[in-house]
Each structure stands twice: as C-alpha cells, then as structure tokens.
Amino acid sequence: MARIPSKKSSPRAVRKSSPPAAVKPAPSKGLNVSARRVVSIDALRGFDMFWIMGGDLFFPALFTLIGTSFSLSLSRQLEHSAWNGFTFYDLIFPLFLFIAGCSMPFALGRRLEKGEPKKSIYIHIIKRTVTLLFLGLIYNGLLNFNFPEMRYAGVLQRIAICYFLASVIFINTKPRMQAILSAVILLGYWAIMKLVPVPGFGAGVLTPEGNLAAFLDQRFLPGRFCCYTFGDNEGIISNLPAVVTALLGALSGSWLKSGTGGMKKVLGLAAAGIASLGIAQLWNPVFPINKLFWSSSYVLAAGGWSMLLLALFYWIIDVRGWRVWAFPFVVIGLNPITIYVVQGLFDFGIIANIFVHGFIRHTGAFEQPLWLLCILAVKWLFLYFLYRQKIFLKA
C-alpha cells in the first residue's frame, strides 16, 4: 500500500478565525457557514480539493477493480496528459486558481466598497502571498536544508504568484480592462513561445525539450524540476498565462456578485464557458492545449470547464437551494490549503491503520480501494474537526 512519508506538521499551521470571505445575502440552509457566503464557491473548491486529497487514487483503484472498458477509460481521465491534450485531471489545478479568482470580488471587493485604503489592502495581499510562498517551500522540503536538490517552483508558489498579480490587477481595474489584459497576456504568451528562438532548436518549437518555457527553467530555475525532464510544469514564464486563469475566475466572481438574476447568471457563465472552450479548440492546432507549459489554449480550455462547473454548482446550490448534499465538499472547501500542506507532512494512513488493520487484509480484491477510502475518510474527519472548531487557515 502506498503511504505518504510520516512527518509532524506544526500546530501553528492553522489558527482560529472566520472563514475566508465570499459574500452572499441569501442564507445557507442546512450548512453551518456564514449566511453571507456563496456556498457554491466553497462547495466547488471542496469538490476540486477532494481529488487532490485522495479521490484521484481511490477512483482509479475502484475503476481498475471493476475492470470494464468504460471504467478503465474513466480511470485514464484521472491521469495527466503526457504532453499535449486535456483530461479531467488536467483541470484540477487551474480550477483551484480559477476559484481563488472567484473569491476576489467578494473578499477584496468588499474591502474596496467599505473604503479601506489601498495601502491596507496591499499589505493584506503581500502577507497572504508571502505565507503561501513559505508554505510552498516547506511543502517542497525547505527544512531538509538540501537546497541543490530542492524544488523551488510548486503548486503553492504558483498560487501565491497568481494571487498577487491577479489581485493587484483586480483592485486597480474594472472587469472590462481585466478581460482586455487577459487577452493581451494570452496573445503575448503565444507570440513569445512561437517567435523567440531557443538555442539549438530555433523559434516556435513546442516539444518537451525544445520549448522556450523549458529552456528558461533550465537556465534560471535552480533545484529539481517537476513534472517532466526538461522543465518545471510550474516554471518561470508559464506563470504569466496562469495569472489569466485567476483573472477568468475574478471576472466570473464579479458576474456572480452583480445584481443580475440567478438564472441569468447561470446562463451567462455557461455561455462564456462554451465560448472559451470553442476558442481553445480553434487555437489548439497552432498553439496546442498543454498543461506542462500552460499554453494559452489550455488556459481557455480549463477556464471554459471551470465556468461550466461553477454555473452548475451555482444553479444547484444557490439558485435551486439544494445545499445539504454539498456539505462534505464545503467542509473541505473551507480549509483547502490546510489539507494540501498537512497531507504532505503527515501520513494519515497511520490513523486509518489503527482502526482497520484487523480486517482490511481479509477484504481480498477490495483491499486497495477500501484502504484508500479509509485514508480519505480520516482526512475528511480531520477537516470536519477543524470546521466544528471554526479553525481555518487564512493563507
């Protein structure tokens, strides 16, 4: 059975506070969360984190056990594309960035509406950015002090960079300008990747070894890379289009915060999502959908699916009012950074093993998926304890 290396996490990693803001006037019946929150955003964030905290292991094990051609095809959707292409699992990280952007009109927008000085907002943004960067380095092994072999890029580092740049853009521009800047960044990134020559390969080469993003990582990014040989999939230059992923979320959040009717919001998000997917497919032949260097077409593909998922969750939870089913996801969605960091530092299998070691080895072919489900359950119960205690990591 695969185990996460066991390390103790610091008790200072979380602190008591109110949940991060995302305002909604309507009450959240059946959920013990602030009545001002947009529950669909928390639920979608939790749905996204569910796959990161173990759903990506449990379901492939289950699908493999079922063994039909259809279940095995579903299992392949929980693997990243080797290079060009798009799977469900390629959506998980950009969806999180998108949701981070969705929260900006509610969290930062409320501060602006209250007349809070921009200097104070900048301090808040910088503190959050530094916290995320520090947690990312801790997650990558900063305290091992093996700096030559350490990975300096990473998921939390990208979230920090994109949060900082997208937040600064958000508080200084209107949605129209945010959309224009997004288009400029995506077109500019395309031009850079296609026109700037790479020594030994020339311009416009988009192979793993010949693309500009990989060359810049090899030249300027110290330490080890993930998740391909020639560069880092959270590398230097690919942070630029990733900022647009967060800005697409901010634009979607602004739409949800507007005074437009609920169904019109749903239809608007759905239409934007379909349009984004269409443009991505049109762009794909000349600038392929690629997660590893975060191509512009990939931004639009991931953004399109993110908008469609947000429309679905918003329609079910906030328009129709069907909220009780979302509670397990809300519990996860209120503490996403906590579970991401803690599961990287602590082996939840140790706790699961205490309760199931006596019978799980007698479950035959079901042992692996059942074991993974038990670990997933322990992680959720940990988050539920934090939820009940109103402890949230504000990072």
Secondary structure by P-SEA (a helix, b strand, c coil): ccccccccccccccccccccbbbbcccccccccccccaaaaaaaaaaaacccccaaaaaaaaaaaaccaaaaaaaaaaccccccccccccaaaaaaaaaaaaacccaaaaaaaacccaaaaaaaaaaaaaaaaaaaaaaaccccccccccccccaaaaaaaaaaaaaaaaacccaaaaaaaaaaaaaaaaaaaccccccccccccccccccaaaaaaacccccccccccccccccccaaaaaaaaaaaaaaaaaaaaccccaaaaaaaaaaaaaaaaaaaaaaccccccccccccaaaaaaaaaaaaaaaaaaaaacccccccccaaaaaaaaacaaaaaaaaacccaaaaaaacccccccccccaaaaaaaaaaaaaaaaaaaaaaaacccccc
